Amino acid sequence: MKVVICGAAGQLGSELVIRFKEEGHEVLAYDLDLDITDFDLIMSKVPELKPDLLINSAAHVNADEAELKPEISYRVNFTGTQNLALAAQKVGCPLVFISSDYVFDGEKGTPYTEFDEPNPLGVYGKAKLAAERYIVSVLNQYYIFRTQWIFGKYSKRDFVKSILKNAKEKGELRVVTDETGSPTSACDLAQIIYLVSTSGKFGTYHATNSGVCSRFEFAKEILDIAGWSEILVQPILYKELNLPCPRPKYSPLENMNLRLQGFPSPRPYGEPLKEYISWLLREGIV
Ligand SMILES: NC(=O)c1ccc[n+]([C@@H]2O[C@H](COP(=O)([O-])OP(=O)(O)OC[C@H]3O[C@@H](n4cnc5c(N)ncnc54)[C@H](OP(=O)(O)O)[C@@H]3O)[C@@H](O)[C@H]2O)c1
């Protein structure tokens, strides 16, 4: 199969390139060299490449910047995805899109399934939801994956690295208690995306590692695994950070559709987290 991956230099995109190549597929990997917001470029280049599967892992991921400069977020996350959906339609191939728990408001009180109604609080979540809806309206063959709290080797910055770097530099941390989710390994997520998007079982899937924690609990766990339990972590509330983007306070995603469609359950996040932290320490990255 010929697979075109956009956003291939990102933390998830890099793992997708590895996964599909290891499974013997031909991978054509693009990042900023194939600007997904450029309609003319996408509509000429993608049909020329004739992919069997088109993956959009490109995104504008800074949710706080999105509140201050909404057009950047809508342009990349919505219009870029719209362009790729139209290109996929022209080629007649399925499109993979990565969405987020930010499509939910976090008020439900229990994990969200694919059958719950979205209600995004901020621009990033609104752009992701609009992109999902556009895909569903124009394509029959699509795979939408909603995920959250991604960490992994190819991240420029992720929560795990930030906690360990700040712990090392400052010796103590302040972390929010009122944001809860499921940390997800980019490598494990790439494996789920690979399995689902080669199955023909089109649809929308929640895809996270299993296990739920608050940011505060996650930070403590990261420090414990690193052997730095002596670092003081001060619990704070999200509002104390004065950030522009409102976050869903409780948005774990239940992987119900993966279960319904007979896919294997993702493992607990603690397992890839241990592997990742060992690697970060071994390589001297933190
Ligand atoms: N990270 C998370 O915790 C998280 C949670 C939920 C959902 N997601 C979604 O998961 C997907 C992958 O996220 P990620 O963490 O791998 O993000 P990432 O590391 O930032 O990767 C995205 C890549 O897309 C590139 N890009 C930005 N604008 C582009 C454009 N116009 N054309 C082509 N490429 C462009 C980025 O380049 P630059 O870095 O140079 O801008 C980056 O290399 C995204 O859809 C994201 O919204 C992520």
The ligand as a Tripos MOL2 file, in Angstrom:
@<TRIPOS>MOLECULE
LIG
   48    52     1     0     0
SMALL
NO_CHARGES

@<TRIPOS>ATOM
      1 N1          0.1040   16.3530   21.3380 N.am      1 LIG1
      2 C1         -1.0120   16.0010   21.9440 C.2       1 LIG1
      3 O1         -1.0620   15.7920   23.1660 O.2       1 LIG1
      4 C2         -2.2740   15.8270   21.1300 C.ar      1 LIG1
      5 C3         -3.4820   15.5840   21.7960 C.ar      1 LIG1
      6 C4         -4.6410   15.3880   21.0380 C.ar      1 LIG1
      7 C5         -4.5760   15.4290   19.6530 C.ar      1 LIG1
      8 N2         -3.3980   15.6930   19.0440 N.ar      1 LIG1
      9 C6         -3.3810   15.7290   17.5830 C.3       1 LIG1
     10 O2         -2.5310   14.6880   17.1310 O.3       1 LIG1
     11 C7         -1.9410   15.0590   15.8780 C.3       1 LIG1
     12 C8         -0.4340   14.9120   15.9800 C.3       1 LIG1
     13 O3          0.0160   15.7700   17.0220 O.3       1 LIG1
     14 P1          1.5360   15.8770   17.4230 P.3       1 LIG1
     15 O4          1.5960   15.9890   18.8900 O.co2     1 LIG1
     16 O5          2.3240   14.8510   16.7040 O.co2     1 LIG1
     17 O6          1.8750   17.3350   16.8290 O.3       1 LIG1
     18 P2          3.2590   17.9040   16.3280 P.3       1 LIG1
     19 O7          4.3920   17.1630   16.9630 O.co2     1 LIG1
     20 O8          3.1960   19.3910   16.5050 O.co2     1 LIG1
     21 O9          3.2490   17.5280   14.7730 O.3       1 LIG1
     22 C9          2.5310   18.2550   13.8220 C.3       1 LIG1
     23 C10         3.4440   18.5180   12.6380 C.3       1 LIG1
     24 O10         2.7020   19.2170   11.6290 O.3       1 LIG1
     25 C11         3.5340   20.2620   11.1290 C.3       1 LIG1
     26 N3          2.7250   21.3140   10.5080 N.ar      1 LIG1
     27 C12         2.2130   22.4310   11.0790 C.ar      1 LIG1
     28 N4          1.5540   23.1630   10.1580 N.ar      1 LIG1
     29 C13         1.6480   22.4900    8.9820 C.ar      1 LIG1
     30 C14         1.1920   22.7500    7.6660 C.ar      1 LIG1
     31 N5          0.4920   23.8610    7.3840 N.pl3     1 LIG1
     32 N6          1.4610   21.8540    6.6970 N.ar      1 LIG1
     33 C15         2.1710   20.7230    6.9710 C.ar      1 LIG1
     34 N7          2.6540   20.4390    8.2000 N.ar      1 LIG1
     35 C16         2.3840   21.3060    9.2010 C.ar      1 LIG1
     36 C17         4.2780   20.7360   12.3660 C.3       1 LIG1
     37 O11         5.3920   21.5270   12.0450 O.3       1 LIG1
     38 P3          5.8600   22.6480   13.1190 P.3       1 LIG1
     39 O12         6.1010   21.9180   14.4210 O.co2     1 LIG1
     40 O13         7.1020   23.2160   12.5270 O.co2     1 LIG1
     41 O14         4.7270   23.6070   13.2390 O.co2     1 LIG1
     42 C18         4.6560   19.4070   12.9970 C.3       1 LIG1
     43 O15         5.8370   18.8660   12.4620 O.3       1 LIG1
     44 C19        -2.4130   16.4990   15.6240 C.3       1 LIG1
     45 O16        -3.5550   16.4650   14.8120 O.3       1 LIG1
     46 C20        -2.8030   17.0000   16.9930 C.3       1 LIG1
     47 O17        -3.7550   18.0300   16.9380 O.3       1 LIG1
     48 C21        -2.2480   15.8870   19.7380 C.ar      1 LIG1
@<TRIPOS>BOND
     1     1     2 1
     2     2     3 2
     3     2     4 1
     4     4     5 ar
     5     4    48 ar
     6     5     6 ar
     7     6     7 ar
     8     7     8 ar
     9     8     9 1
    10     8    48 ar
    11     9    10 1
    12     9    46 1
    13    10    11 1
    14    11    12 1
    15    11    44 1
    16    12    13 1
    17    13    14 1
    18    14    15 2
    19    14    16 1
    20    14    17 1
    21    17    18 1
    22    18    19 2
    23    18    20 1
    24    18    21 1
    25    21    22 1
    26    22    23 1
    27    23    24 1
    28    23    42 1
    29    24    25 1
    30    25    26 1
    31    25    36 1
    32    26    27 ar
    33    26    35 ar
    34    27    28 ar
    35    28    29 ar
    36    29    30 ar
    37    29    35 ar
    38    30    31 1
    39    30    32 ar
    40    32    33 ar
    41    33    34 ar
    42    34    35 ar
    43    36    37 1
    44    36    42 1
    45    37    38 1
    46    38    39 2
    47    38    40 1
    48    38    41 1
    49    42    43 1
    50    44    45 1
    51    44    46 1
    52    46    47 1
@<TRIPOS>SUBSTRUCTURE
     1 LIG1         1 GROUP 0 **** ****
